[in-house]
Amino acid sequence: MKKTVLRGEHAGLFFYSWLIRFPSLNQPNLLDAMKAKIASPPGRKIYAGRLRIVEPVFANICFHKHINRFTLRTKPKVDVQWRLYAMVHNIGKIHACGRLN
């Protein structure tokens, strides 16, 4: 199994890196357990719901708002720009919800 050291912006993934670097020899691998959980019929049903949750956000940002590329370079700047796009999306949802009331 490949050992991975995560630094910088990926430091929040410490638990995942711990799973990769220190697999237990006496217990089943947690990654394999999660794969089996997702492969089960209830897990597939829940995971399929992700398409209804995540994909519309990308469609709205890319197609309806015509934001289909990043204008900045380097990952930290692109992360900030993506968060701004997500904020615009959420503000639009709040605005639409306010009109209905």
C-alpha positions as CSV (number, residue, x, y, z in Angstrom):
1,M,0.0,0.0,0.0
2,K,1.4,3.4,-1.0
3,K,2.3,5.7,1.9
4,T,1.1,9.3,1.4
5,V,2.0,12.4,3.4
6,L,-0.6,15.2,3.0
7,R,0.5,18.8,3.7
8,G,-0.8,22.3,3.2
9,E,-4.4,22.5,2.1
10,H,-4.8,18.7,2.4
11,A,-3.8,18.7,6.1
12,G,-7.5,18.5,6.9
13,L,-7.5,15.0,5.4
14,F,-5.4,13.7,8.3
15,F,-7.8,10.9,9.1
16,Y,-7.8,9.7,5.5
17,S,-4.0,9.8,5.4
18,W,-3.9,7.9,8.7
19,L,-6.0,5.2,7.0
20,I,-3.5,4.9,4.2
21,R,-0.3,5.1,6.2
22,F,-1.4,2.8,9.2
23,P,-3.6,0.0,8.0
24,S,-4.3,-2.5,10.8
25,L,-3.1,-6.0,10.1
26,N,-5.6,-7.6,12.5
27,Q,-8.8,-5.8,11.4
28,P,-10.4,-5.4,8.0
29,N,-9.3,-2.4,6.1
30,L,-11.8,0.6,6.7
31,L,-11.5,1.6,3.0
32,D,-12.7,-1.9,1.9
33,A,-15.5,-1.7,4.5
34,M,-16.7,1.6,3.0
35,K,-16.5,0.2,-0.5
36,A,-18.7,-2.7,0.6
37,K,-21.1,-0.3,2.3
38,I,-21.5,1.8,-0.9
39,A,-21.8,-1.4,-3.0
40,S,-24.8,-2.6,-1.0
41,P,-28.3,-1.9,-2.3
42,P,-29.1,0.8,0.4
43,G,-25.7,2.3,-0.1
44,R,-26.1,2.5,-3.9
45,K,-29.5,4.2,-3.3
46,I,-28.0,6.8,-1.0
47,Y,-25.0,7.4,-3.3
48,A,-27.2,7.8,-6.3
49,G,-28.9,10.7,-4.5
50,R,-25.6,12.5,-4.8
51,L,-26.3,13.3,-8.4
52,R,-29.4,15.1,-7.4
53,I,-27.5,17.0,-4.7
54,V,-24.2,18.0,-6.3
55,E,-24.6,18.0,-10.1
56,P,-27.3,20.8,-10.2
57,V,-24.9,23.2,-8.5
58,F,-22.3,22.6,-11.2
59,A,-25.0,22.9,-13.9
60,N,-26.3,26.2,-12.5
61,I,-22.9,27.7,-12.1
62,C,-21.6,26.6,-15.5
63,F,-24.6,26.8,-17.8
64,H,-27.0,29.4,-16.3
65,K,-24.5,31.8,-14.9
66,H,-22.0,31.2,-17.8
67,I,-19.1,30.7,-15.4
68,N,-17.2,28.0,-17.2
69,R,-13.6,28.8,-16.4
70,F,-11.4,30.2,-13.7
71,T,-9.7,33.5,-14.4
72,L,-7.0,33.1,-11.7
73,R,-4.0,30.8,-11.5
74,T,-2.6,28.7,-8.6
75,K,-4.8,26.4,-6.5
76,P,-5.3,28.7,-3.5
77,K,-6.6,31.5,-5.8
78,V,-8.8,29.1,-7.7
79,D,-10.2,27.7,-4.4
80,V,-11.2,31.3,-3.4
81,Q,-12.7,31.9,-6.8
82,W,-14.7,28.6,-6.6
83,R,-16.0,29.5,-3.1
84,L,-17.1,32.9,-4.5
85,Y,-19.0,31.1,-7.3
86,A,-20.6,28.8,-4.7
87,M,-21.6,31.9,-2.6
88,V,-23.2,33.5,-5.7
89,H,-25.1,30.2,-6.3
90,N,-26.3,30.1,-2.6
91,I,-27.3,33.8,-2.7
92,G,-29.4,33.1,-5.8
93,K,-31.1,30.3,-4.0
94,I,-31.9,32.5,-1.0
95,H,-33.2,35.2,-3.3
96,A,-35.5,32.8,-5.1
97,C,-36.8,31.4,-1.8
98,G,-37.5,34.9,-0.6
99,R,-39.6,35.6,-3.7
100,L,-41.9,32.6,-3.0
101,N,-42.9,33.8,0.5
